Amino acid sequence: MAYLDTLLSNQKDYAVIGDVHESLSELKKMVSKLGYRVKGNEMSVAGEKPFSLLLLGDWIDKGHQTTEMVEFLYRNQQYFQLVLGNHENFVYRYLKGEIKGADQETIDHHFTAIKCLKKEPLTLEKFNQLVEKSQPFLRRIGDEKQSFIVTHAPCQQQYLGKMDNISLRNQRNFRLNREKPIQDQLQWLEEEGMYNLPIHVFGHIAARGVYRVKNKYGIDTGAVYGNKLTYL
């Protein structure tokens, strides 16, 4: 049953939206271009064939609009399908007491939603509900339309689309050492990528623009750092 929940329709057109990180105004502008009307915090369908919206994770933290972001997604959750990002996973588990001994400096710098959610129980309840309906990946097995799979992080082929704990962890997190050459650390994308495989779309690693390696697309373009929000 859990696997079936990750399958997407062959009858719909999808837009996969990169890491939002609470860049709410950018998200509202984007969905307005994808067949929706946004008035305040309320979305409605504006066109005959709006895109179905997929968020590939990391929609909280860093942007200092946690309450607003959670409220917007909660009110309009019927329009979004969510992939679990490493930020949502960490914050959810930390606030449930499942993560112990985390460095406070790291939390203050990288997981800014925690402070807000601790103070706002109603927002926390909505956040928890959104996380609990998120999927580890989403995929379409194409018939007339093209096959693709969406994960939060880039991950090796051996983990892609699997439900064991090691695969789930690898699909939502990839540790990148920014002090070492990034290209060297991502060389495996070139080695594993194949044009005849389904398209694999991921975020997690911020870059100035979308990058493609054969069938693999990275679409985290650093909206929270003043760059644009991207969809594919």
N, C-alpha and C positions, 0 to 999 in steps of 0.2 A: 504493500500500500504506500509506504514512504517513497519508493521509487516512482510509482505512478504519479505522485504529486509533483514531481519535477518535470513531467512531460508537458510540452506546449502544443497548442493547436496548430494544425496544418492549414487552418482556414483564416488565420489572422496575420496581419503584418505587424512586426514588432520593432520598437525602437529601444535599444539598449543604452542606458544613460550611465556615464562614468561616475567616479567618486565625487559626491556632492559636498561632503564635510560641512554641512550647515550653510552652504551658499544658496540660501533660499530664494533670493531674488533671481539668481541665474536659473534655478530650476523652474520657477514660474514662467520666465521668459521662454525657456525651452519648450515646456509643455504647451505653451500658447502657439508654438509653431507646428505642433504635432497633432492638431485636431481638437484642442480643448480651449475652453474659455475659462479664465481665472479672474474671479472678483473677490478681492480680499483673500480669505483662506479657502474659498469654495471653488471647486472645479466643476465644470459641466462640459458635456460634449458639444462641440461647435461645428464639426464637419460630419459628412455622411459616413466617412470611413476613417475614424481616428486611429492612430497607431495604438497598439497595446503597449504599455510602458513597463519596462524591466529596469529596476535599479540594481546595479551589480555590487552593492555594499559600500560600507563606510559613508553613510549619510549623516552620521553624527561626528562630534568632536571638531576642535580647531577653529570653527567659524563663529563661536560665541553666540549662537542662536539656537541653543538646544531646545528650549521650550517651544519656540516658533516652528522649528523643523518637525519635532514630534507631533505637534498639533496639526500641522498641514498634512502630513502623511496619514495620521490617524483619521482625520475627517474625510480624506479622499482615497482611502485604502482600496476601494473597489476598482480604482483605475491603475493600481500598481501591483506588480509582482516583485517580491524582494528576494535577493540573494544575500546570505549572511556574510557580512564583512568581518575582518578581524577586530575592528573597533567595536562594533555592536556585540560581538561575542565576548570580548574582554570586559566591557562595561557591564553587560548583563550578568556574567558569572561573578565579577568582583562584588557587585551590589547584592548578590545572593549569598555572599560569603564563601564562594567556592574557590576563590583565589586568595591566598595568604602571602604575606611578606613582600608584596609588590613595592618597589622603590617609589617613595612619595614624589621625588623630583620628576620621575618618568610619568607618573599619573598627572601631575600638575601641568606638564608640558604637552603630553600626547593625548590624554584622555580627559579633556576639559569638561565633558558632559557629566562626569561623575559628581562633581561639586554641585551642579545644578539639580540633578536628579535626586540627590540626597535631601535637598531642601523642598522638593516638590513631589509629594507622594502621588498625586493624581497624574502628573506627567510621567512619573516612573511607571505607574500601572499601564498607561497607554504605550510607553516604550516597550515594556515587557511583552505586551500583546503583539506588537509589531514584530519583535524579534522571534517570538514563538511561532509565527506564521511564515517566517522566512525559510527559504530552502538553501541547501548547501550548494546547489547548482540548478540550472534550468536548461533544458535542451529540447530542440525540435528535431524529430526524425523525419526528414523531408520525404514527401511524395511528389507533389507538384511544386512545392516550395523548397528552398535550399535548407539543408540540415545545418544546425549550429548548436553549440553548447556555450553557456555563460558560467564562468566562475568568478569569484572575487579576485583571486591572485593567479598569476601564471603558475602552471603546475605541469609536472612531467606526465607523459601519456599514461604511465602505469597507474596513476592515481585518478585520472580523469573520469568523472561520471560514476565513481564508486562510493559506497556507503560505510566502509570500515573506518575506524577512528583515525588511522594514519592518513588515509586518503582524504577524509573530511578536513583534517588539519592542513594538509598540503594544498587543498583547493581554496582555502581562505587566507593563507599566510605564506609569504616567501620572504625570508630574511636577506636583505640586501645590505652589504657593507659599503656605505657611501665614500669611505676612504680608499677603496680599491676600485680599479676600472670596472665600470658597470657593464660594459660590453663583454668583458671576459666572464662575468658572473651569469650572463644571460646567453652565452654561446650555445647552451643546450637547446634553446628555442630554434636556432638554425639547424641544429643536428636532428631534432625530432620533427620539425615542421615538414608537412607534405601538402602539396597543392590539392591532392585528391582526397584528403581527409575533410570531415566537416569543419566549418569555420569555428574557431575557438576565440571568444571575446573575453577579455579580462581587464581589470584595473590594477589598483594597489600600488603600482610603481609610477610615481608622477613623472611626466615628461612634458616638454613644451608643446608637443603635438602628438597626434595619433601615430603609432609606429606599427608596421606590418612586417612579419617574418613568415612568408609563405601563407599558410592558412591561419596564422595567429595574429590577433589584433590587440594592442594595448591602447586603452582609451581613457586612462586617467591623465588628464591634461592640466592638473593642478589648479582647479577653480578656486580653491581656498587661498591660494598664493597670488591671486590677482590675474591668473590666466583664464581662459574660457572653459566653460563646461561643455563636454562633448558627448554626442550620441552617435551610434552606428546603426 
